[in-house]
Amino acid sequence: MTNLAKLEFAALDLSGDNYLSWVLDAKIHLRANGLRQTIVYENDVSLEENAKAMIFLHHHIHEALKREYVVVDEPLVLWKALGERYNHQRMVTLPRARYEWTHLRFQDFKSVSEYNSAMHRITSLMRLCGENISEEDMLEKTLSTFHASNVLLQQQYRHSGFKKYSELVSCLLLVEQNNELLLKNHQSRPTGSAPLPKINAASQEVNATSSRGSIHKRGRGDKRGR
């Protein structure tokens, strides 16, 4: 069993705001320690396994919750009680996550990383609530919310045939980094490395002056001829 002197994940808060993520973390760690069956109905587990699971759950809930459920000595009973108390979080979280998903647009973010972070945060919340978000959904959400000025780029990515959202994001990140590198190279260009435009401008001025001089001379010559 893992050392209980430290928290394996954030303890369940008294408000229940982190209940959905807590449930997922608790299930994963109980399974990893061979104790997943202790929170399943009609289980066949030993007293020792129940005790270990109870210690683990107690260690990962708020102190006030420990006091409230101090007389509960079965992990399944505690698990059910916490579920009845906080399962309403799904009804609160899912509509909010759906709203954010509906209004998520790639064009509204300053960087690919910021968009990617928002995408994963929103889809994780929806999945915690039992909502299925597929790779195709994530790809379509991204490609369909490009800025109108990037319609050709959008079509190019569609024709690339990405099957995973992560593949598209990797490509977008690479393009973004290359663009930033070009911009930095342009901004950090040494003063003496770009004399060409000045030379051209000077040459144009010289040529213009020469041309004006030639025209002036021809004009004077023509006048004398008359």
C-alpha positions in Angstrom: 0.0 0.0 0.0 1.2 3.5 -0.8 2.6 5.6 2.0 -0.3 7.4 3.5 1.8 10.2 5.0 1.3 12.2 1.8 -1.7 12.9 -0.4 -1.8 11.0 -3.7 -4.2 13.6 -5.1 -6.2 16.6 -3.8 -8.5 15.7 -0.9 -12.3 16.0 -1.4 -13.3 19.5 -0.5 -16.1 20.2 1.9 -17.9 22.2 -0.9 -17.7 19.2 -3.2 -16.4 21.4 -6.1 -13.8 18.9 -6.9 -16.0 15.8 -6.4 -16.0 14.7 -10.0 -12.2 14.7 -10.4 -11.8 13.3 -6.9 -14.0 10.3 -7.8 -11.8 9.6 -10.9 -8.6 9.9 -8.9 -9.9 7.8 -6.0 -11.0 5.0 -8.4 -7.6 5.0 -10.2 -5.6 4.8 -7.0 -7.8 2.2 -5.4 -7.5 0.0 -8.5 -3.7 0.5 -8.5 -3.6 -0.7 -4.9 -5.8 -3.7 -5.6 -8.7 -2.2 -3.6 -11.2 -1.3 -6.4 -13.7 -4.0 -5.4 -14.1 -2.4 -1.9 -16.4 0.3 -3.4 -18.4 -2.1 -5.6 -21.7 -3.6 -4.5 -21.8 -7.3 -3.6 -18.1 -7.5 -3.3 -16.1 -10.3 -1.8 -13.2 -8.6 0.0 -11.4 -9.3 3.2 -11.6 -7.2 6.4 -8.0 -6.1 5.8 -8.8 -4.8 2.3 -11.8 -2.9 3.6 -9.7 -1.4 6.4 -6.9 -0.3 3.9 -9.5 1.2 1.6 -11.2 3.0 4.5 -7.8 4.5 5.6 -7.1 5.6 2.1 -10.5 7.3 1.6 -10.3 9.0 5.0 -6.9 10.3 4.1 -8.3 12.0 1.0 -11.3 13.8 2.3 -11.7 17.1 4.1 -11.3 17.1 7.9 -14.9 18.1 8.4 -16.0 15.2 6.3 -13.9 12.8 8.4 -15.7 14.1 11.6 -19.1 13.8 10.0 -18.6 10.2 8.9 -16.5 9.1 11.8 -18.8 6.2 12.6 -18.7 4.8 9.1 -16.3 1.9 8.9 -17.2 0.4 5.5 -15.6 2.0 2.3 -18.7 1.2 0.2 -21.0 2.9 2.7 -18.7 6.0 2.8 -18.5 6.0 -1.0 -22.2 5.8 -1.4 -22.8 8.6 1.2 -20.4 10.9 -0.5 -22.0 10.2 -3.9 -25.5 11.0 -2.6 -24.1 14.2 -1.1 -22.1 15.5 -4.0 -23.4 13.8 -7.2 -25.4 16.9 -8.0 -22.1 18.4 -9.1 -22.7 16.7 -12.4 -25.9 18.6 -13.0 -24.0 21.9 -12.2 -20.8 21.1 -14.2 -22.2 19.6 -17.4 -24.4 22.6 -18.5 -21.5 24.9 -17.9 -19.0 22.7 -19.8 -21.5 22.3 -22.7 -21.9 26.1 -22.8 -18.1 26.6 -22.9 -17.8 23.9 -25.6 -20.4 25.6 -27.7 -18.6 28.9 -27.6 -15.1 27.6 -27.9 -13.4 29.1 -31.0 -9.8 28.7 -32.1 -9.8 32.2 -33.5 -10.4 33.7 -30.0 -7.1 32.6 -28.6 -3.7 34.3 -28.9 -1.8 31.0 -29.1 -2.3 27.4 -29.9 -1.2 26.4 -26.4 -3.9 28.5 -24.8 -6.5 27.0 -27.1 -5.3 23.5 -26.5 -5.4 24.0 -22.7 -9.0 25.3 -22.9 -10.0 22.4 -25.2 -8.6 19.7 -22.7 -10.1 21.4 -19.7 -13.6 21.6 -21.2 -13.6 18.1 -22.7 -12.3 16.6 -19.4 -15.2 18.2 -17.5 -17.7 16.8 -20.1 -16.2 13.4 -19.9 -16.2 13.4 -16.1 -20.0 14.1 -16.4 -20.4 11.1 -18.8 -20.5 13.2 -22.0 -18.7 11.6 -24.9 -16.4 13.9 -26.9 -14.6 12.1 -29.8 -11.4 12.9 -31.7 -13.6 13.8 -34.6 -15.6 16.3 -32.5 -12.4 18.0 -31.4 -10.9 18.1 -34.9 -14.1 19.6 -36.3 -14.4 22.1 -33.5 -10.9 23.4 -34.2 -11.1 23.5 -38.0 -14.5 25.0 -38.1 -13.5 27.9 -35.8 -10.5 29.2 -37.8 -10.7 32.9 -38.6 -12.4 33.6 -41.9 -9.2 35.0 -43.3 -7.6 31.6 -42.9 -10.1 29.7 -44.9 -7.4 28.4 -47.3 -5.3 27.2 -44.5 -8.4 25.5 -42.9 -9.0 23.6 -46.2 -5.4 22.6 -46.4 -5.6 21.0 -42.9 -8.9 19.3 -43.7 -7.3 17.7 -46.8 -4.4 16.5 -44.6 -6.6 13.8 -43.2 -5.8 14.1 -39.5 -7.3 11.3 -37.4 -6.3 12.6 -34.0 -6.8 16.0 -32.5 -3.2 15.8 -31.0 -1.8 15.5 -34.6 -3.5 18.7 -35.7 -2.4 20.5 -32.6 1.2 19.4 -33.1 1.1 20.7 -36.7 -0.4 24.0 -35.5 2.2 24.4 -32.8 5.0 23.8 -35.3 3.6 26.4 -37.7 3.2 28.9 -34.9 6.8 28.4 -33.6 8.2 28.8 -37.1 6.2 32.0 -37.6 7.5 33.3 -34.3 11.1 32.4 -35.3 10.7 34.3 -38.5 9.3 37.3 -36.7 12.1 37.2 -34.1 14.7 36.9 -36.8 13.2 40.0 -38.5 13.1 42.0 -35.3 16.6 41.1 -34.2 18.2 41.7 -37.7 21.5 43.6 -37.2 21.5 47.2 -38.4 24.3 46.6 -40.9 22.6 43.5 -42.3 19.9 45.4 -44.2 21.6 48.2 -46.2 20.1 47.0 -49.5 16.9 49.1 -49.3 18.9 52.2 -48.5 21.2 51.6 -51.4 18.3 51.1 -53.7 16.6 54.2 -52.5 19.8 56.2 -53.0 20.3 54.7 -56.5 16.8 55.7 -57.4 17.4 59.2 -56.2 20.7 59.4 -58.2 19.0 58.0 -61.3 16.1 60.4 -60.9 18.5 63.3 -60.5 20.5 62.2 -63.6 17.3 61.8 -65.6 16.1 65.3 -64.6 19.6 66.6 -65.6 19.5 64.9 -68.9 16.0 66.2 -69.6 17.1 69.7 -68.6 20.1 69.5 -70.9 18.1 68.2 -73.8 15.6 70.9 -73.2 18.2 73.6 -73.3 19.8 72.1 -76.4 16.5 72.0 -78.2 15.9 75.7 -77.3 19.2 76.7 -78.7 18.5 74.8 -81.9 15.4 76.9 -82.4 
